[in-house]
């Protein structure tokens, strides 16, 4: 049996065990959720391929509650061909964080100063809160330079936005808005949409995202597309970790916020001059759902969009498929992009000039999720029903 077959067998065994635990819970088991621990995880050491498949975990924000969920994510990524290092970051815990400030900063600082090899991928663990606390502890200029030399891809969203903004502001290096280890790769049943977008958009030197939703503007713009989570963006205004992007395309998403709070944060960006310096503003998912403004239920998210478009005098486009949602695209932040309206009233964004993965040294198609029962039967059990897919969106809410 070769190494890949062994990895696949181990992965299926871990997946089945995870699914079985979920089934017991669904049937009324009194077993308590796993408690985060500082003990070392089961370390999986696949062979490296000239550093083209190396992946280092960084945990800059919240901790992962379930060790088995983190281990499942590592198993999946290992089967896909990645040599995953710094796995202990996935089980650290200090207060509400994935380790002390020094530990969380070291995940990135050790790369910046050359204490560890520069990986091909820096994979964020999850969101939450805490990334702002480590910003002064990392040499972002050095980290950006080493990442450019290696062509490193950094993935994250939510609170990881703070890391991505600092990296762009001081390291002049782009990153990727995309799935994270615990939040997506550790789900019992991953999103096929998210997984395929991760594979396609991280391996191709050019990508496009098309939004069919009708817009109120005809737009033609080209510049650096940047941004991320609105709460983090507004919190970094005036700091040295906020990029100074003129003529850019600003992307924004958030979750769990009332309309007036969204407007207040957008007003911060407007009053600081950031919105007015952009060619366009692109809004992702805000997951408004049943959220209503406590002061005026008639003041909706659309009211906020109209108000900010009028104030900033910049086109505000909606419907971009990214945010704290199960199905999200992978796309670069801090890279060149061109935006144009489409004939059906929607818009398209084309990206270029960003690092990519070498698909020939990986087996990324193994990440594409199979029906839960398939892997369960291979191990002698039936997995959880497909419609009982847990969600990590609330776990990563700001």
C-alpha positions as CSV (number, residue, x, y, z in Angstrom):
1,X,0.0,0.0,0.0
2,X,1.5,3.4,-1.0
3,X,1.6,6.5,1.1
4,X,-1.4,8.1,-0.7
5,X,-3.6,5.0,-0.1
6,X,-2.5,5.0,3.5
7,X,-3.5,8.7,3.9
8,X,-6.8,8.1,2.2
9,X,-7.6,5.1,4.5
10,X,-6.7,7.2,7.6
11,X,-8.9,10.1,6.3
12,X,-11.9,7.8,5.7
13,X,-11.5,6.3,9.2
14,X,-11.4,9.8,10.7
15,X,-14.3,11.0,8.6
16,X,-16.4,8.0,9.6
17,X,-15.6,8.4,13.3
18,X,-16.6,12.1,13.1
19,X,-19.8,11.3,11.3
20,X,-20.6,8.6,13.7
21,X,-20.2,11.0,16.7
22,X,-22.6,13.4,14.9
23,X,-25.2,10.6,14.4
24,X,-25.1,9.6,18.1
25,X,-25.6,13.2,19.1
26,X,-28.5,13.6,16.7
27,X,-30.1,10.4,18.2
28,X,-30.0,11.9,21.7
29,X,-26.6,10.9,23.0
30,X,-25.6,12.7,26.2
31,X,-21.9,12.9,25.2
32,X,-20.5,16.3,25.7
33,X,-18.7,18.3,23.0
34,X,-15.0,17.8,23.0
35,X,-13.2,20.3,25.1
36,X,-10.3,22.3,23.6
37,X,-7.0,21.2,25.0
38,X,-3.4,22.4,24.8
39,X,-2.1,18.8,24.2
40,X,-0.4,18.1,20.9
41,X,-2.7,16.9,18.1
42,X,-2.0,13.8,16.2
43,X,0.7,14.9,13.8
44,X,0.4,13.8,10.2
45,X,3.6,14.1,8.2
46,X,3.2,13.6,4.5
47,X,6.2,14.0,2.2
48,X,7.1,17.5,0.9
49,X,7.4,18.2,-2.8
50,X,10.1,20.9,-3.2
51,X,8.0,23.1,-0.8
52,X,5.2,23.4,-3.5
53,X,2.8,21.5,-1.3
54,X,3.8,22.9,2.1
55,X,1.0,24.4,4.3
56,X,1.4,26.1,7.7
57,X,-1.5,26.7,10.0
58,X,-1.8,30.1,11.7
59,X,-4.3,30.7,14.4
60,X,-4.6,34.5,14.9
61,X,-8.0,34.7,16.5
62,X,-10.4,32.3,18.2
63,X,-9.7,28.7,19.2
64,X,-11.3,25.6,17.7
65,X,-13.7,24.0,20.2
66,X,-13.4,20.5,18.7
67,X,-10.0,18.9,18.4
68,X,-11.5,16.1,16.2
69,X,-12.8,18.7,13.8
70,X,-9.4,20.2,13.4
71,X,-7.9,16.7,13.0
72,X,-10.5,15.9,10.3
73,X,-9.5,19.1,8.4
74,X,-5.8,18.2,8.6
75,X,-6.6,14.7,7.4
76,X,-8.5,16.0,4.4
77,X,-5.8,18.5,3.4
78,X,-3.1,15.8,3.8
79,X,-5.0,13.4,1.6
80,X,-5.1,16.3,-0.9
81,X,-1.3,16.3,-1.0
82,X,-0.5,19.1,1.5
83,X,2.3,18.8,4.0
84,X,0.7,20.5,7.0
85,X,2.9,22.0,9.6
86,X,2.3,23.9,12.9
87,X,-0.6,21.6,13.6
88,X,-0.4,22.4,17.4
89,X,-1.9,25.8,16.6
90,X,-5.2,24.1,15.9
91,X,-5.6,22.9,19.6
92,X,-4.1,25.8,21.5
93,X,-6.3,27.8,23.8
94,X,-5.7,30.8,26.1
95,X,-8.8,32.6,27.4
96,X,-11.0,33.1,24.3
97,X,-8.0,32.9,21.9
98,X,-6.1,30.2,20.1
99,X,-3.1,30.7,22.3
100,X,-1.4,33.7,23.9
101,X,-0.7,36.8,21.8
102,X,2.9,35.8,21.6
103,X,2.0,32.3,20.4
104,X,-0.5,33.5,17.8
105,X,1.9,36.1,16.5
106,X,4.7,33.5,16.3
107,X,2.7,31.5,13.8
108,X,3.5,34.3,11.3
109,X,6.5,35.9,12.8
110,X,8.6,32.7,12.6
111,X,8.0,32.8,8.9
112,X,8.8,36.5,8.6
113,X,12.2,36.2,10.3
114,X,13.2,32.9,8.7
115,X,13.0,30.6,11.7
116,X,10.9,28.2,9.7
117,X,10.7,27.6,5.9
118,X,8.3,29.8,4.0
119,X,5.3,27.7,3.1
120,X,3.4,27.7,-0.1
121,X,0.2,28.1,1.9
122,X,-0.6,29.9,5.1
123,X,-4.0,28.6,6.2
124,X,-6.0,30.5,8.8
125,X,-7.7,28.4,11.5
126,X,-10.9,30.4,12.1
127,X,-12.3,33.8,12.8
128,X,-13.7,35.2,16.1
129,X,-11.6,37.9,17.7
130,X,-8.0,38.5,18.6
131,X,-6.1,39.2,15.3
132,X,-5.8,42.9,16.1
133,X,-3.9,42.1,19.3
134,X,-1.0,40.5,17.4
135,X,-0.5,43.2,14.7
136,X,2.4,45.0,16.4
137,X,4.1,41.7,17.1
138,X,4.7,40.7,13.4
139,X,7.2,42.1,10.9
140,X,4.7,42.5,8.1
141,X,7.2,44.0,5.7
142,X,9.5,41.0,6.0
143,X,6.7,38.5,5.9
144,X,5.4,40.1,2.7
145,X,8.8,40.0,1.1
146,X,9.3,36.3,1.9
147,X,5.8,35.4,0.7
148,X,6.3,37.2,-2.6
149,X,9.6,35.3,-3.1
150,X,7.9,32.0,-2.5
151,X,4.6,32.8,-4.1
152,X,2.7,32.1,-0.9
153,X,-1.1,32.0,-0.7
154,X,-2.6,33.1,2.6
155,X,-6.3,32.1,3.2
156,X,-8.8,33.6,5.6
157,X,-11.8,35.9,6.2
158,X,-13.7,37.2,9.2
159,X,-11.3,38.4,11.9
160,X,-8.4,37.2,9.7
161,X,-9.1,40.4,7.8
162,X,-6.8,42.3,10.2
163,X,-3.9,40.1,9.2
164,X,-4.8,40.5,5.5
165,X,-5.0,44.3,5.8
166,X,-1.7,44.5,7.7
167,X,0.0,42.3,5.1
168,X,-1.2,44.5,2.3
169,X,-0.5,47.8,4.1
170,X,3.0,47.1,5.3
171,X,4.1,44.0,3.3
172,X,2.6,45.0,-0.1
173,X,1.4,41.4,-0.4
174,X,-2.0,40.1,-1.5
175,X,-3.9,37.2,0.2
176,X,-7.1,35.2,-0.5
177,X,-10.5,35.5,0.9
178,X,-11.4,31.9,1.1
179,X,-12.1,28.8,3.3
180,X,-10.2,28.2,6.6
181,X,-9.1,25.0,8.3
182,X,-11.6,24.7,11.1
183,X,-14.4,26.8,9.7
184,X,-14.7,25.0,6.3
185,X,-12.3,22.1,5.9
186,X,-13.3,20.7,9.3
187,X,-17.0,20.6,8.6
188,X,-18.5,17.1,8.7
189,X,-19.9,17.8,5.2
190,X,-18.1,20.5,3.3
191,X,-19.8,22.8,0.8
192,X,-19.2,21.5,-2.7
193,X,-19.5,25.0,-4.1
194,X,-16.9,26.4,-1.7
195,X,-14.6,23.5,-2.3
196,X,-14.7,23.7,-6.1
197,X,-14.2,27.4,-6.0
198,X,-11.1,26.9,-3.7
199,X,-9.7,24.4,-6.1
200,X,-10.4,26.3,-9.3
201,X,-9.5,29.8,-8.2
202,X,-6.3,29.0,-6.3
203,X,-4.8,27.0,-9.2
204,X,-5.6,29.3,-12.2
205,X,-3.7,32.4,-13.0
206,X,-6.9,34.2,-14.1
207,X,-10.3,34.0,-12.6
208,X,-13.7,35.7,-12.9
209,X,-16.7,36.0,-10.6
210,X,-20.0,36.9,-12.2
211,X,-23.0,38.3,-10.2
212,X,-26.3,38.0,-12.0
213,X,-28.3,40.1,-9.5
214,X,-29.7,43.3,-11.0
215,X,-27.7,46.4,-10.0
216,X,-28.5,50.2,-10.1
217,X,-25.3,51.1,-11.9
218,X,-23.4,50.7,-15.1
219,X,-19.8,50.4,-13.9
220,X,-16.4,50.1,-15.6
221,X,-13.5,50.1,-13.1
222,X,-10.0,48.7,-12.8
223,X,-7.7,48.8,-9.7
224,X,-6.7,46.9,-6.6
225,X,-9.6,45.0,-5.1
226,X,-9.1,44.9,-1.3
227,X,-11.1,44.9,2.0
228,X,-12.8,42.2,4.0
229,X,-14.9,42.2,7.2
230,X,-16.5,45.6,7.8
231,X,-16.1,45.4,11.6
232,X,-12.4,44.9,11.3
233,X,-12.0,47.5,8.5
234,X,-13.7,50.2,10.6
235,X,-11.7,49.3,13.7
236,X,-8.3,49.8,11.8
237,X,-9.1,53.2,10.4
238,X,-6.3,55.6,11.3
239,X,-3.9,52.8,12.2
240,X,-0.7,51.9,10.3
241,X,-2.3,48.6,9.4
242,X,-5.0,50.2,7.1
243,X,-3.9,50.1,3.5
244,X,-3.9,53.4,1.6
245,X,-5.5,52.4,-1.7
246,X,-6.5,55.1,-4.1
247,X,-8.7,54.3,-7.1
248,X,-9.4,50.8,-5.8
249,X,-12.4,48.5,-5.6
250,X,-13.4,48.0,-1.9
251,X,-15.0,44.7,-0.9
252,X,-17.0,44.5,2.3
253,X,-18.9,41.8,4.2
254,X,-20.2,41.2,7.8
255,X,-22.6,39.2,9.8
256,X,-25.0,39.7,12.8
257,X,-25.1,43.5,12.6
258,X,-28.2,45.7,12.6
259,X,-28.6,48.3,9.8
260,X,-27.7,51.3,12.0
261,X,-24.5,49.6,13.1
262,X,-23.6,48.7,9.5
263,X,-24.1,52.4,8.6
264,X,-22.1,53.6,11.6
265,X,-19.1,51.5,10.5
266,X,-19.5,52.6,6.9
267,X,-19.7,56.2,8.0
268,X,-16.3,55.7,9.7
269,X,-14.9,54.7,6.4
270,X,-16.6,57.6,4.7
271,X,-15.5,60.2,7.1
272,X,-11.9,59.0,7.0
273,X,-12.0,59.5,3.2
274,X,-11.6,55.8,2.3
275,X,-14.9,55.3,0.5
276,X,-14.5,58.5,-1.6
277,X,-11.1,57.3,-2.9
278,X,-12.5,54.1,-4.4
279,X,-13.9,53.6,-7.9
280,X,-16.5,51.2,-6.6
281,X,-17.7,49.4,-3.5
282,X,-18.7,45.7,-3.7
283,X,-20.9,44.3,-0.9
284,X,-20.8,40.6,-0.1
285,X,-23.2,38.8,2.2
286,X,-24.4,40.5,5.4
287,X,-26.8,37.6,6.4
288,X,-29.5,40.1,7.4
289,X,-32.2,37.4,7.6
290,X,-34.6,38.4,10.3
291,X,-32.4,41.2,11.7
292,X,-34.3,44.4,12.2
293,X,-33.1,47.9,13.3
294,X,-34.2,48.2,16.9
295,X,-34.8,52.0,16.5
296,X,-36.7,51.9,13.2
297,X,-37.7,48.6,11.6
298,X,-38.3,50.4,8.3
299,X,-34.6,51.3,8.1
300,X,-33.3,48.4,6.2
301,X,-30.0,47.2,4.8
302,X,-31.1,48.7,1.4
303,X,-31.6,52.0,3.1
304,X,-28.0,51.9,4.3
305,X,-26.8,51.1,0.8
306,X,-28.7,54.0,-0.7
307,X,-27.5,56.4,2.0
308,X,-23.8,55.5,1.6
309,X,-23.9,55.5,-2.2
310,X,-25.4,59.1,-2.1
311,X,-22.8,60.3,0.4
312,X,-19.7,58.7,-1.1
313,X,-20.8,59.3,-4.7
314,X,-19.4,55.9,-5.6
315,X,-21.3,53.0,-7.1
316,X,-22.2,50.4,-4.5
317,X,-22.8,46.9,-5.9
318,X,-24.4,44.1,-4.0
319,X,-24.7,40.3,-4.1
320,X,-21.0,39.3,-4.3
321,X,-21.0,35.6,-3.2
322,X,-18.8,35.8,-0.1
323,X,-19.2,36.2,3.6
324,X,-20.2,34.2,6.7
325,X,-22.2,31.8,4.5
326,X,-21.8,28.1,3.6
327,X,-21.3,28.7,-0.2
328,X,-18.5,31.2,-0.9
329,X,-16.1,31.9,-3.7
330,X,-12.3,32.1,-3.3
331,X,-10.8,35.3,-4.6
332,X,-7.7,37.4,-4.1
333,X,-7.6,40.5,-1.9
334,X,-4.9,43.1,-2.8
335,X,-4.6,42.0,-6.4
336,X,-5.4,43.7,-9.7
337,X,-9.0,43.5,-10.8
338,X,-11.3,44.9,-13.4
339,X,-15.1,45.3,-12.9
340,X,-17.7,45.8,-15.6
341,X,-21.4,45.6,-15.8
342,X,-23.0,42.8,-17.8
343,X,-25.8,42.9,-20.4
344,X,-28.3,41.2,-17.9
345,X,-27.9,44.0,-15.4
346,X,-25.4,42.3,-13.2
347,X,-21.6,42.6,-13.1
348,X,-18.4,40.6,-13.4
349,X,-15.0,41.0,-11.7
350,X,-11.9,39.6,-13.4
351,X,-8.7,39.1,-11.2
352,X,-5.1,38.8,-12.2
353,X,-1.5,39.0,-10.7
354,X,-1.8,36.7,-7.7
355,X,0.1,33.6,-6.6
356,X,-1.3,30.2,-7.5
357,X,-1.0,26.6,-6.4
358,X,0.7,23.9,-8.6
359,X,-2.1,21.4,-9.1
360,X,0.3,18.8,-10.5
361,X,1.9,18.2,-7.1
362,X,-1.5,18.0,-5.3
363,X,-4.6,15.8,-5.4
364,X,-7.1,18.6,-4.8
365,X,-10.1,16.7,-6.2
366,X,-10.1,14.5,-3.1
367,X,-11.4,17.5,-1.2
368,X,-14.7,17.5,-3.2
369,X,-17.2,16.2,-0.7
370,X,-19.0,12.8,-1.2
371,X,-22.4,12.0,0.3
372,X,-21.9,11.2,4.0
373,X,-23.1,7.7,3.6
374,X,-20.5,6.8,1.1
375,X,-17.5,7.2,3.4
376,X,-19.5,5.9,6.3
377,X,-20.2,2.6,4.5
378,X,-16.6,2.2,3.6
379,X,-15.9,2.0,7.4
380,X,-18.9,-0.1,8.3
381,X,-21.2,2.7,9.5
382,X,-23.7,5.0,8.0
383,X,-22.9,8.7,8.3
384,X,-25.2,11.5,9.3
385,X,-27.9,12.5,6.8
386,X,-26.9,15.0,4.2
387,X,-29.5,17.5,5.4
388,X,-27.9,17.6,8.8
389,X,-24.8,19.5,7.7
390,X,-23.6,21.6,10.7
391,X,-22.8,25.3,10.0
392,X,-19.7,27.2,11.2
393,X,-21.1,30.6,10.3
394,X,-22.3,31.5,13.8
395,X,-19.0,30.3,15.2
396,X,-17.1,32.8,13.1
397,X,-19.4,35.7,13.6
398,X,-17.7,38.8,14.9
